[in-house]
Amino acid sequence: MSARRVVLWRHGRTASNAQNRFQGQLDVPLDDVGRAQAADAAAHLAATAQDVAAVVSSDLSRAVDTARAFTALTGHELVQDSALREVDAGAWQGLLGEEIAARWPDEHAAWRRGEDVRMGGGESRTELGLRVADAVERHAAGVEGTLLVASHGAALKAAVVRLVGLPVTAGGSLTGLRNCHWAVLGRRGDGWVLEEYDAGPAGAGVGAEG
């Protein structure tokens, strides 16, 4: 038995998102806007995704607190998993986008093109997608209904690409998920198909990776 559907939900806004600062695996909390986004999105998901059977999140606080906005409404248990963390962005973590571009122009340009570079010497998109997709599959096993996963922008996009069987470079053709927006995957045979992408309630915004 495995989940029939997976909702991959990006966390609400942080101050770093608002500043276009690369968070990576730094534990940056939601800001006031992010908490409001999480509350709005949680209410929408609780009303529309009524077959949610399990909820799991990254163990970073911005994902945990986003997921808790949902579990506070529904009473679901929340499971935390460090394998659902954002990309390890190495030396890029904590820097503004323009600082990264100035210090690592070639690497940053390749990353912007969707190439499979190691971000700041940390993880590549291939490694990220494998890590997060494996965690999603592990939590989906044994779930009947829908699995709700609260995680991070780069992590979720990389997981979507891998779970639907696209080459890693296909991620360059997808926009990043906006804060508190989500992708929906549906089970088809032994694999997954993308049913929705960057869906969400009005009022959620765009933030930097993380």
N, CA, C and O of each residue as an XYZ file, in Angstrom:
840
protein
N       0.838     -1.192      0.000
C       0.000      0.000      0.000
C       0.873      1.242      0.000
O       1.880      1.299      0.706
N       0.497      2.219     -0.777
C       1.205      3.491     -0.803
C       0.204      4.607     -1.024
O      -0.889      4.381     -1.544
N       0.580      5.812     -0.627
C      -0.313      6.952     -0.776
C      -0.775      7.095     -2.222
O       0.003      6.887     -3.153
N      -2.028      7.448     -2.399
C      -2.566      7.696     -3.745
C      -2.163      9.074     -4.250
O      -2.125      9.319     -5.456
N      -1.865      9.960     -3.325
C      -1.544     11.340     -3.706
C      -0.569     11.905     -2.671
O      -0.636     11.576     -1.487
N       0.333     12.760     -3.145
C       1.277     13.460     -2.274
C       1.165     14.954     -2.545
O       1.235     15.390     -3.694
N       0.991     15.735     -1.486
C       1.002     17.195     -1.581
C       2.338     17.674     -1.027
O       2.647     17.456      0.145
N       3.126     18.325     -1.876
C       4.452     18.817     -1.520
C       4.348     20.321     -1.290
O       4.207     21.092     -2.238
N       4.418     20.729     -0.034
C       4.039     22.076      0.400
C       5.266     22.844      0.854
O       5.957     22.423      1.782
N       5.541     23.964      0.207
C       6.655     24.801      0.633
C       6.247     25.646      1.840
O       5.095     26.064      1.960
N       7.202     25.887      2.724
C       6.960     26.664      3.936
C       6.623     28.124      3.633
O       6.798     28.594      2.509
N       6.139     28.828      4.645
C       5.849     30.248      4.523
C       7.107     31.097      4.473
O       8.221     30.593      4.618
N       6.914     32.381      4.269
C       8.031     33.297      4.055
C       8.865     33.470      5.316
O       8.359     33.417      6.437
N      10.153     33.678      5.097
C      11.081     34.065      6.154
C      11.677     35.429      5.800
O      11.523     35.914      4.679
N      12.359     36.037      6.771
C      13.041     37.297      6.481
C      14.091     37.110      5.391
O      14.297     38.005      4.572
N      14.755     35.958      5.374
C      15.758     35.693      4.333
C      15.114     35.591      2.959
O      15.673     36.085      1.980
N      13.938     34.955      2.867
C      13.218     34.922      1.595
C      12.943     36.333      1.097
O      13.160     36.639     -0.076
N      12.465     37.186      1.989
C      12.115     38.550      1.616
C      13.331     39.340      1.142
O      13.197     40.256      0.331
N      14.515     38.992      1.642
C      15.753     39.694      1.283
C      16.482     39.060      0.101
O      17.526     39.559     -0.318
N      15.940     37.957     -0.447
C      16.627     37.185     -1.490
C      17.954     36.639     -0.966
O      18.979     36.675     -1.648
N      17.901     36.134      0.266
C      19.084     35.569      0.908
C      18.987     34.048      0.878
O      17.957     33.485      1.249
N      20.047     33.383      0.441
C      20.057     31.938      0.291
C      20.138     31.282      1.668
O      21.140     31.444      2.364
N      19.112     30.551      2.070
C      19.077     29.945      3.397
C      19.756     28.589      3.445
O      20.501     28.300      4.381
N      19.505     27.749      2.439
C      20.000     26.385      2.513
C      19.490     25.705      3.772
O      18.294     25.735      4.060
N      20.397     25.094      4.519
C      20.005     24.362      5.721
C      20.125     25.190      7.000
O      20.032     24.640      8.097
N      20.331     26.506      6.875
C      20.276     27.361      8.050
C      18.846     27.341      8.606
O      17.876     27.311      7.848
N      18.733     27.357      9.922
C      17.408     27.246     10.538
C      16.824     28.642     10.758
O      16.913     29.200     11.852
N      16.228     29.193      9.706
C      15.659     30.542      9.727
C      14.150     30.425      9.968
O      13.479     29.688      9.246
N      13.600     31.128     10.959
C      12.170     30.984     11.284
C      11.270     31.746     10.310
O      11.732     32.612      9.566
N      10.008     31.418     10.327
C       9.008     32.192      9.602
C       8.960     33.621     10.136
O       9.161     33.854     11.328
N       8.693     34.572      9.247
C       8.407     35.925      9.712
C       6.890     36.077      9.873
O       6.145     35.113      9.696
N       6.441     37.278     10.207
C       5.006     37.481     10.433
C       4.190     37.163      9.181
O       3.110     36.578      9.262
N       4.720     37.558      8.025
C       4.027     37.249      6.765
C       3.970     35.746      6.557
O       2.936     35.214      6.152
N       5.065     35.062      6.828
C       5.104     33.613      6.653
C       4.131     32.879      7.552
O       3.509     31.901      7.137
N       3.996     33.351      8.789
C       3.029     32.714      9.695
C       1.590     32.923      9.206
O       0.757     32.022      9.307
N       1.311     34.108      8.680
C      -0.026     34.361      8.127
C      -0.262     33.511      6.886
O      -1.353     32.973      6.697
N       0.763     33.389      6.037
C       0.637     32.534      4.856
C       0.359     31.088      5.254
O      -0.491     30.425      4.661
N       1.082     30.605      6.263
C       0.897     29.224      6.702
C      -0.516     29.007      7.222
O      -1.132     27.979      6.940
N      -1.028     29.962      7.973
C      -2.389     29.831      8.492
C      -3.412     29.794      7.360
O      -4.337     28.982      7.384
N      -3.248     30.673      6.367
C      -4.183     30.704      5.241
C      -4.112     29.418      4.428
O      -5.136     28.828      4.084
N      -2.894     28.994      4.129
C      -2.734     27.780      3.327
C      -3.228     26.549      4.069
O      -3.841     25.664      3.472
N      -2.959     26.490      5.381
C      -3.410     25.350      6.179
C      -4.930     25.253      6.189
O      -5.489     24.162      6.081
N      -5.587     26.384      6.316
C      -7.049     26.372      6.309
C      -7.574     25.894      4.959
O      -8.543     25.137      4.892
N      -6.929     26.343      3.886
C      -7.344     25.916      2.546
C      -7.141     24.412      2.370
O      -8.028     23.713      1.881
N      -5.971     23.918      2.771
C      -5.695     22.487      2.622
C      -6.599     21.643      3.512
O      -7.052     20.574      3.103
N      -6.861     22.114      4.718
C      -7.732     21.355      5.619
C      -9.146     21.245      5.063
O      -9.839     20.257      5.306
N      -9.574     22.264      4.316
C     -10.927     22.257      3.756
C     -11.022     21.470      2.459
O     -12.083     20.940      2.131
N      -9.917     21.391      1.714
C      -9.987     20.799      0.369
C      -9.308     19.441      0.255
O      -9.673     18.645     -0.610
N      -8.329     19.160      1.105
C      -7.618     17.880      1.050
C      -8.037     17.031      2.238
O      -7.251     16.779      3.151
N      -9.280     16.600      2.209
C      -9.876     15.968      3.381
C      -9.437     14.514      3.581
O      -9.761     13.908      4.602
N      -8.705     13.952      2.618
C      -8.247     12.573      2.780
C      -6.793     12.506      3.213
O      -6.151     11.469      3.044
N      -6.253     13.599      3.774
C      -4.879     13.554      4.275
C      -4.789     12.518      5.392
O      -5.526     12.576      6.376
N      -3.868     11.569      5.217
C      -3.729     10.490      6.192
C      -2.482     10.636      7.049
O      -2.415     10.076      8.144
N      -1.490     11.381      6.567
C      -0.239     11.536      7.308
C       0.401     12.864      6.927
O       0.259     13.342      5.801
N       1.111     13.451      7.897
C       1.782     14.732      7.694
C       3.226     14.591      8.144
O       3.495     14.119      9.249
N       4.152     14.998      7.291
C       5.576     14.929      7.594
C       6.215     16.239      7.167
O       5.762     16.878      6.218
N       7.279     16.642      7.878
C       7.962     17.874      7.508
C       9.467     17.723      7.680
O       9.945     16.845      8.398
N      10.193     18.594      7.009
C      11.591     18.833      7.337
C      11.672     19.207      8.817
O      10.703     19.693      9.399
N      12.839     18.974      9.414
C      12.992     19.327     10.826
C      13.440     20.770     11.030
O      13.630     21.187     12.172
N      13.615     21.549      9.957
C      13.931     22.967     10.111
C      12.667     23.716     10.508
O      11.581     23.405     10.020
N      12.804     24.702     11.394
C      11.643     25.292     12.051
C      10.660     25.931     11.088
O       9.458     25.920     11.355
N      11.126     26.490      9.974
C      10.188     27.133      9.056
C       9.243     26.125      8.417
O       8.093     26.454      8.126
N       9.716     24.900      8.196
C       8.849     23.846      7.679
C       7.982     23.248      8.778
O       6.800     22.977      8.565
N       8.574     23.040      9.963
C       7.820     22.485     11.088
C       6.647     23.393     11.450
O       5.527     22.917     11.641
N       6.901     24.691     11.545
C       5.836     25.610     11.957
C       4.765     25.748     10.874
O       3.594     25.960     11.187
N       5.156     25.631      9.611
C       4.163     25.624      8.532
C       3.275     24.392      8.658
O       2.051     24.497      8.576
N       3.882     23.230      8.855
C       3.107     21.999      9.001
C       2.207     22.039     10.236
O       1.084     21.535     10.213
N       2.706     22.637     11.300
C       1.894     22.695     12.531
C       0.659     23.575     12.365
O      -0.332     23.388     13.070
N       0.709     24.527     11.443
C      -0.492     25.316     11.176
C      -1.613     24.411     10.669
O      -2.789     24.661     10.933
N      -1.240     23.355      9.938
C      -2.228     22.387      9.448
C      -2.630     21.413     10.551
O      -3.820     21.187     10.766
N      -1.664     20.838     11.249
C      -2.004     19.821     12.254
C      -2.783     20.416     13.427
O      -3.551     19.713     14.084
N      -2.585     21.712     13.691
C      -3.365     22.357     14.755
C      -4.844     22.392     14.414
O      -5.694     22.395     15.305
N      -5.151     22.418     13.118
C      -6.547     22.438     12.683
C      -7.150     21.039     12.600
O      -8.349     20.859     12.814
N      -6.319     20.059     12.291
C      -6.845     18.733     11.954
C      -6.587     17.670     13.011
O      -7.263     16.641     13.031
N      -5.617     17.905     13.890
C      -5.292     16.905     14.891
C      -4.351     15.820     14.420
O      -4.098     14.870     15.161
N      -3.815     15.930     13.193
C      -2.857     14.939     12.721
C      -1.575     14.985     13.547
O      -1.183     16.042     14.040
N      -0.937     13.848     13.692
C       0.410     13.801     14.251
C       1.389     14.325     13.209
O       1.226     14.065     12.017
N       2.403     15.060     13.649
C       3.435     15.551     12.746
C       4.716     14.763     12.958
O       5.223     14.666     14.076
N       5.229     14.206     11.885
C       6.510     13.501     11.897
C       7.556     14.393     11.241
O       7.321     14.927     10.157
N       8.700     14.558     11.881
C       9.786     15.363     11.329
C      10.888     14.467     10.781
O      11.188     13.418     11.352
N      11.486     14.885      9.672
C      12.507     14.065      9.011
C      13.580     14.987      8.440
O      13.292     15.827      7.587
N      14.815     14.829      8.908
C      15.912     15.673      8.426
C      16.230     15.432      6.959
O      16.860     16.276      6.323
N      15.807     14.294      6.406
C      16.038     14.025      4.983
C      15.225     14.942      4.083
O      15.485     15.019      2.882
N      14.242     15.640      4.650
C      13.424     16.576      3.883
C      13.930     18.007      3.989
O      13.241     18.939      3.575
N      15.133     18.190      4.541
C      15.709     19.531      4.635
C      15.991     20.122      3.255
O      16.023     19.419      2.245
N      16.194     21.439      3.251
C      16.573     22.145      2.040
C      17.959     21.696      1.593
O      18.676     21.025      2.335
N      18.326     22.075      0.373
C      19.631     21.751     -0.173
C      20.741     22.260      0.747
O      20.638     23.342      1.325
N      21.796     21.466      0.870
C      23.018     21.935      1.511
C      23.721     22.826      0.495
O      24.328     22.333     -0.455
N      23.638     24.132      0.696
C      24.187     25.087     -0.259
C      25.586     25.556      0.108
O      26.063     26.547     -0.444
N      26.245     24.876      1.014
C      27.639     25.132      1.306
C      27.932     26.590      1.609
O      27.291     27.199      2.466
N      28.906     27.143      0.902
C      29.368     28.513      1.145
C      28.347     29.567      0.742
O      28.498     30.734      1.103
N      27.301     29.179     -0.007
C      26.277     30.142     -0.411
C      25.298     30.465      0.717
O      24.610     31.484      0.668
N      25.236     29.622      1.707
C      24.220     29.773      2.737
C      24.400     31.079      3.508
O      25.497     31.402      3.965
N      23.307     31.818      3.642
C      23.314     33.073      4.364
C      23.663     34.282      3.523
O      23.624     35.407      4.021
N      24.007     34.076      2.247
C      24.409     35.184      1.378
C      23.245     35.662      0.509
O      22.331     34.899      0.195
N      23.298     36.924      0.132
C      22.338     37.470     -0.818
C      22.627     36.941     -2.215
O      23.759     36.575     -2.531
N      21.585     36.903     -3.053
C      21.759     36.420     -4.410
C      22.844     37.162     -5.165
O      23.634     36.546     -5.881
N      22.894     38.489     -5.013
C      23.898     39.260     -5.735
C      25.305     39.005     -5.196
O      26.274     39.111     -5.948
N      25.436     38.674     -3.923
C      26.745     38.329     -3.368
C      27.250     37.018     -3.955
O      28.431     36.888     -4.277
N      26.358     36.053     -4.091
C      26.739     34.770     -4.693
C      27.169     34.973     -6.137
O      28.192     34.438     -6.564
N      26.394     35.744     -6.887
C      26.715     35.990     -8.286
C      28.060     36.693     -8.442
O      28.792     36.433     -9.396
N      28.383     37.580     -7.507
C      29.645     38.310     -7.589
C      30.837     37.423     -7.231
O      31.899     37.549     -7.842
N      30.681     36.534     -6.258
C      31.807     35.725     -5.787
C      32.019     34.472     -6.623
O      33.154     34.029     -6.799
N      30.942     33.899     -7.136
C      31.028     32.662     -7.924
C      30.252     32.851     -9.235
O      29.248     32.172     -9.449
N      30.687     33.744    -10.102
C      29.876     34.082    -11.285
C      29.611     32.899    -12.208
O      28.490     32.739    -12.692
N      30.610     32.077    -12.460
C      30.416     30.950    -13.387
C      29.508     29.893    -12.777
O      28.588     29.395    -13.426
N      29.782     29.555    -11.512
C      28.977     28.534    -10.841
C      27.537     29.011    -10.680
O      26.598     28.244    -10.891
N      27.365     30.271    -10.309
C      26.017     30.812    -10.122
C      25.267     30.851    -11.441
O      24.084     30.515    -11.483
N      25.929     31.254    -12.522
C      25.278     31.292    -13.834
C      24.861     29.893    -14.280
O      23.785     29.718    -14.851
N      25.711     28.898    -14.020
C      25.373     27.516    -14.383
C      24.175     27.030    -13.576
O      23.289     26.361    -14.107
N      24.154     27.371    -12.292
C      23.012     26.994    -11.460
C      21.731     27.655    -11.963
O      20.680     27.016    -12.010
N      21.815     28.924    -12.336
C      20.651     29.643    -12.853
C      20.133     29.007    -14.140
O      18.934     29.054    -14.417
N      21.027     28.415    -14.926
C      20.613     27.740    -16.171
C      20.014     26.370    -15.900
O      19.509     25.727    -16.822
N      20.058     25.913    -14.666
C      19.507     24.607    -14.325
C      20.507     23.482    -14.393
O      20.127     22.312    -14.330
N      21.795     23.812    -14.522
C      22.809     22.770    -14.585
C      23.008     22.126    -13.214
O      22.644     22.694    -12.185
N      23.591     20.936    -13.225
C      23.680     20.119    -12.016
C      24.977     20.409    -11.263
O      25.799     19.514    -11.069
N      25.157     21.655    -10.841
C      26.364     22.050    -10.123
C      26.168     21.844     -8.623
O      25.042     21.755     -8.134
N      27.283     21.771     -7.909
C      27.226     21.735     -6.448
C      27.072     23.161     -5.946
O      27.940     24.002     -6.182
N      25.989     23.433     -5.264
C      25.692     24.787     -4.811
C      26.622     25.163     -3.669
O      26.525     24.609     -2.573
N      27.513     26.092     -3.921
C      28.451     26.523     -2.894
C      29.348     25.411     -2.389
O      29.853     25.486     -1.268
N      29.555     24.385     -3.189
C      30.347     23.239     -2.764
C      29.551     22.213     -1.970
O      30.110     21.225     -1.493
N      28.248     22.443     -1.828
C      27.399     21.499     -1.098
C      26.829     20.431     -2.015
O      27.572     19.728     -2.700
N      25.503     20.312     -2.026
C      24.847     19.268     -2.818
C      24.598     19.710     -4.254
O      24.465     20.898     -4.548
N      24.540     18.731     -5.129
C      24.051     18.945     -6.489
C      22.548     18.716     -6.523
O      21.976     18.183     -5.572
N      21.908     19.117     -7.619
C      20.471     18.861     -7.753
C      20.175     17.364     -7.803
O      19.149     16.916     -7.293
N      21.067     16.592     -8.414
C      20.863     15.143     -8.451
C      20.856     14.558     -7.044
O      19.979     13.767     -6.699
N      21.833     14.949     -6.235
C      21.901     14.446     -4.863
C      20.703     14.907     -4.046
O      20.137     14.136     -3.271
N      20.323     16.160     -4.223
C      19.171     16.696     -3.506
C      17.897     15.953     -3.874
O      17.137     15.537     -2.999
N      17.664     15.784     -5.190
C      16.456     15.109     -5.644
C      16.377     13.683     -5.145
O      15.307     13.215     -4.756
N      17.504     12.990     -5.153
C      17.527     11.609     -4.674
C      17.197     11.549     -3.189
O      16.401     10.714     -2.759
N      17.802     12.424     -2.414
C      17.567     12.434     -0.963
C      16.104     12.707     -0.617
O      15.502     11.985      0.178
N      15.543     13.745     -1.214
C      14.183     14.144     -0.846
C      13.153     13.190     -1.441
O      12.178     12.845     -0.773
N      13.352     12.761     -2.683
C      12.412     11.818     -3.295
C      12.382     10.502     -2.529
O      11.311      9.928     -2.330
N      13.536     10.019     -2.100
C      13.569      8.781     -1.307
C      12.797      8.944     -0.005
O      12.098      8.028      0.428
N      12.926     10.123      0.624
C      12.187     10.365      1.869
C      10.687     10.395      1.611
O       9.914      9.838      2.392
N      10.266     11.039      0.524
C       8.841     11.081      0.180
C       8.314      9.662     -0.042
O       7.262      9.302      0.486
N       9.036      8.862     -0.817
C       8.597      7.484     -1.085
C       8.526      6.675      0.202
O       7.609      5.876      0.391
N       9.489      6.882      1.079
C       9.504      6.142      2.345
C       8.290      6.476      3.196
O       7.676      5.586      3.784
N       7.943      7.749      3.265
C       6.786      8.141      4.079
C       5.465      7.792      3.392
O       4.457      7.568      4.062
N       5.468      7.745      2.057
C       4.242      7.388      1.332
C       3.896      5.912      1.493
O       2.726      5.535      1.417
N       4.911      5.075      1.717
C       4.674      3.643      1.876
C       3.831      3.394      3.121
O       4.149      3.882      4.205
N       2.774      2.647      2.958
C       1.912      2.312      4.083
C       0.838      3.340      4.377
O       0.035      3.153      5.291
N       0.813      4.436      3.607
C      -0.208      5.471      3.795
C      -1.360      5.229      2.830
O      -1.134      5.034      1.635
N      -2.567      5.237      3.322
C      -3.746      5.121      2.476
C      -4.424      6.482      2.415
O      -4.927      6.982      3.421
N      -4.433      7.072      1.236
C      -4.981      8.417      1.091
C      -3.907      9.369      0.628
O      -3.141      9.043     -0.279
N      -3.834     10.546      1.235
C      -2.907     11.598      0.825
C      -1.845     11.820      1.887
O      -2.140     11.860      3.082
N      -0.609     11.962      1.438
C       0.514     12.330      2.291
C       0.805     13.807      2.083
O       0.982     14.247      0.948
N       0.859     14.582      3.171
C       1.197     15.998      3.114
C       2.628     16.170      3.604
O       2.970     15.763      4.714
N       3.459     16.779      2.762
C       4.881     16.959      3.056
C       5.191     18.450      3.072
O       4.995     19.125      2.061
N       5.671     18.980      4.199
C       6.083     20.379      4.294
C       7.606     20.446      4.226
O       8.301     19.877      5.067
N       8.111     21.146      3.218
C       9.547     21.177      3.018
C       9.938     22.523      2.399
O       9.380     23.554      2.773
N      10.876     22.527      1.470
C      11.549     23.736      1.020
C      11.559     23.826     -0.506
O      11.361     22.831     -1.204
N      11.795     25.043     -1.007
C      11.646     25.308     -2.431
C      12.512     24.463     -3.341
O      11.994     23.744     -4.195
N      13.828     24.536     -3.172
C      14.718     23.765     -4.037
C      14.538     22.268     -3.811
O      14.567     21.484     -4.759
N      14.352     21.875     -2.553
C      14.183     20.464     -2.219
C      12.955     19.870     -2.899
O      13.014     18.768     -3.445
N      11.854     20.593     -2.865
C      10.615     20.065     -3.438
C      10.665     20.040     -4.958
O      10.177     19.094     -5.576
N      11.251     21.069     -5.571
C      11.343     21.047     -7.033
C      12.218     19.888     -7.504
O      11.879     19.203     -8.469
N      13.340     19.670     -6.826
C      14.208     18.553     -7.193
C      13.499     17.214     -7.000
O      13.678     16.292     -7.795
N      12.698     17.110     -5.948
C      11.963     15.867     -5.700
C      10.902     15.631     -6.767
O      10.733     14.505     -7.233
N      10.186     16.683     -7.157
C       9.180     16.549     -8.211
C       9.820     16.018     -9.487
O       9.310     15.077    -10.096
N      10.923     16.612     -9.888
C      11.601     16.199    -11.122
C      11.964     14.722    -11.065
O      11.746     13.986    -12.028
N      12.513     14.292     -9.945
C      12.927     12.890     -9.833
C      11.726     11.952     -9.746
O      11.720     10.898    -10.383
N      10.718     12.318     -8.974
C       9.587     11.412     -8.768
C       8.772     11.185    -10.034
O       8.194     10.112    -10.209
N       8.716     12.173    -10.917
C       7.970     11.982    -12.164
C       8.865     11.483    -13.298
O       8.405     11.336    -14.430
N      10.133     11.225    -13.002
C      11.014     10.577    -13.963
C      11.631     11.482    -15.011
O      12.004     11.015    -16.087
N      11.742     12.766    -14.718
C      12.357     13.703    -15.651
C      13.859     13.797    -15.399
O      14.310     13.520    -14.287
N      14.649     14.184    -16.414
C      16.073     14.416    -16.173
C      16.261     15.610    -15.255
O      15.421     16.509    -15.214
N      17.360     15.620    -14.521
C      17.571     16.666    -13.531
C      17.574     18.051    -14.165
O      17.171     19.023    -13.525
N      18.021     18.156    -15.414
C      18.050     19.458    -16.080
C      16.659     20.004    -16.360
O      16.517     21.193    -16.645
N      15.623     19.164    -16.285
C      14.253     19.635    -16.517
C      13.811     20.613    -15.441
O      12.869     21.379    -15.647
N      14.483     20.595    -14.296
C      14.133     21.532    -13.241
C      14.281     22.980    -13.667
O      13.622     23.865    -13.120
N      15.141     23.222    -14.638
C      15.307     24.573    -15.135
C      14.097     25.102    -15.867
O      13.985     26.308    -16.087
N      13.189     24.221    -16.249
C      11.968     24.622    -16.949
C      10.795     24.820    -15.997
O       9.704     25.190    -16.431
N      11.004     24.579    -14.711
C       9.958     24.775    -13.714
C      10.282     26.009    -12.880
O      11.432     26.217    -12.495
N       9.280     26.818    -12.604
C       9.475     27.909    -11.667
C       9.656     27.336    -10.263
O       9.296     26.188    -10.005
N      10.205     28.127     -9.373
C      10.252     27.712     -7.979
C       8.872     27.829     -7.353
O       8.101     28.723     -7.701
N       8.563     26.938     -6.440
C       7.305     27.045     -5.704
C       7.316     28.324     -4.866
O       8.296     28.609     -4.178
N       6.240     29.084     -4.924
C       6.134     30.266     -4.078
C       5.900     29.843     -2.625
O       5.447     28.732     -2.347
N       6.222     30.762     -1.710
C       6.017     30.451     -0.298
C       4.584     30.008     -0.032
O       3.628     30.660     -0.452
N       4.453     28.894      0.669
C       3.170     28.296      1.059
C       2.331     27.833     -0.135
O       1.118     27.672     -0.005
N       2.948     27.621     -1.277
C       2.301     26.964     -2.405
C       2.766     25.509     -2.466
O       3.701     25.115     -1.770
N       2.112     24.732     -3.294
C       2.389     23.293     -3.284
C       2.277     22.689     -4.673
O       1.704     23.270     -5.595
N       2.855     21.487     -4.782
C       2.698     20.626     -5.954
C       1.940     19.385     -5.509
O       2.060     18.956     -4.361
N       1.162     18.809     -6.418
C       0.404     17.599     -6.124
C       0.819     16.509     -7.106
O       0.780     16.704     -8.321
N       1.215     15.367     -6.568
C       1.550     14.200     -7.363
C       0.488     13.128     -7.141
O       0.070     12.882     -6.009
N       0.061     12.501     -8.219
C      -0.898     11.406     -8.127
C      -0.253     10.099     -8.540
O       0.602     10.066     -9.425
N      -0.666      9.034     -7.899
C      -0.113      7.713     -8.196
C      -0.651      7.206     -9.524
O      -1.857      7.238     -9.769
N       0.246      6.740    -10.375
C      -0.145      6.070    -11.613
C       0.715      4.824    -11.759
O       1.906      4.915    -12.058
N       0.112      3.669    -11.549
C       0.875      2.430    -11.577
C       1.909      2.427    -10.466
O       1.585      2.618     -9.294
N       3.163      2.206    -10.855
C       4.250      2.201     -9.876
C       4.931      3.559     -9.758
O       5.906      3.701     -9.021
N       4.422      4.563    -10.482
C       5.074      5.867    -10.477
C       4.129      6.995    -10.122
O       3.051      6.781     -9.568
N       4.564      8.214    -10.457
C       3.822      9.421    -10.109
C       3.640     10.304    -11.324
O       4.484     10.334    -12.220
N       2.527     11.023    -11.347
C       2.292     12.045    -12.364
C       2.042     13.372    -11.652
O       1.509     13.405    -10.542
N       2.431     14.452    -12.302
C       2.261     15.785    -11.731
C       0.855     16.279    -12.047
O       0.515     16.481    -13.212
N       0.035     16.477    -11.011
C      -1.348     16.912    -11.188
C      -1.511     18.422    -11.020
O      -2.320     19.036    -11.715
N      -0.754     19.021    -10.110
C      -0.796     20.469     -9.893
C       0.612     20.942     -9.569
O       1.423     20.187     -9.034
N       0.894     22.199     -9.898
C       2.204     22.746     -9.561
C       2.056     24.218     -9.215
O       1.398     24.968     -9.936
N       2.665     24.629     -8.118
C       2.620     26.001     -7.617
C       1.182     26.447     -7.353
O       0.825     27.597     -7.613
N       0.371     25.542     -6.842
C      -1.003     25.874     -6.447
C      -0.990     26.431     -5.038
O      -0.096     26.129     -4.247
N      -2.003     27.261     -4.722
C      -2.067     27.772     -3.372
C      -3.088     28.884     -3.244
O      -3.674     29.324     -4.233
N      -3.296     29.331     -2.019
C      -4.253     30.408     -1.785
C      -3.688     31.750     -2.214
O      -2.475     31.902     -2.360
N      -4.553     32.710     -2.413
C      -4.109     34.063     -2.737
C      -3.344     34.640     -1.555
O      -3.641     34.357     -0.394
N      -2.338     35.468     -1.889
C      -1.631     36.181     -0.838
C      -0.264     35.640     -0.510
O       0.516     36.313      0.164
N       0.061     34.408     -0.980
C       1.397     33.875     -0.741
C       2.341     34.488     -1.765
O       1.928     34.841     -2.869
N       3.606     34.612     -1.393
C       4.532     35.341     -2.250
C       5.728     34.520     -2.672
O       5.859     33.347     -2.321
N       6.593     35.157     -3.429
C       7.791     34.532     -3.950
C       8.936     34.809     -3.003
O       9.059     35.925     -2.498
N       9.777     33.820     -2.750
C      10.955     34.027     -1.933
C      12.163     33.358     -2.557
O      12.036     32.588     -3.509
N      13.335     33.655     -2.016
C      14.551     33.027     -2.487
C      14.551     31.540     -2.127
O      13.684     31.070     -1.390
N      15.537     30.806     -2.658
C      15.621     29.382     -2.378
C      15.649     29.142     -0.876
O      16.254     29.907     -0.125
N      14.995     28.082     -0.450
C      15.043     27.710      0.954
C      13.711     27.507      1.569
O      13.620     27.190      2.754
